[in-house]
Amino acid sequence: MNTETFIWNIQHLCSDPKPQGYDVVLAWNAMLLGWDDKKFEFLDQLRKKYKVFLLSNTNTLHLEWVGRDLKSKHGITDFETRFFDKTYYSYEIGLHKPDPAIYQYVLSDAGIKAEESVFIDDSMVNIQAAAALGIHVYHHRPEKDLIEVFKKHGW
């Protein structure tokens, strides 16, 4: 759904007084916590050795915040093309994790094989769906340092 419809639906799920659209956007984006500069460097290193793709169930409200935040705090204006071979957003594809069809779509579109791929996600249901297709998976817990996990596994 488009941003206006999303905001309208959130407003109408709330009891009176209904929040203003701006307040809905602020609350929605409050879950985004920011960035660790080390991970940008790590993604740069990964791309030298591997194909790197982003698959996200995010929406345009989050992506707009991401773009503004990366530019203002880190000077990054090319996040999608600098750190990833391609980005896949559920709202653009019309499929959502954990639907197996979204993983099959990415594998096909990217021209990659499940058995040669690693999928990292913080949601166990998404991990299980990808693993069922033969994709190698890693269930990431936010308290773990993902860079150290990669080093430990020799990736």
Sequence and secondary structure as in RCSB ss.txt:
>XXXX:A:sequence
MNTETFIWNIQHLCSDPKPQGYDVVLAWNAMLLGWDDKKFEFLDQLRKKYKVFLLSNTNTLHLEWVGRDLKSKHG
ITDFETRFFDKTYYSYEIGLHKPDPAIYQYVLSDAGIKAEESVFIDDSMVNIQAAAALGIHVYHHRPEKDLIEVF
KKHGW
>XXXX:A:secstr
  HHHHHHHHHHHS SS   HHHHHHHHHTT     HHHHHHHHHHHHHS  EEEE   HHHHHHHHHHHHHHH 
 S HHHHH SEEEEHHHHT  TT HHHHHHHHHHHT  GGG EEEES HHHHHHHHTTT EEEE  TTS HHHHH
HHHT 
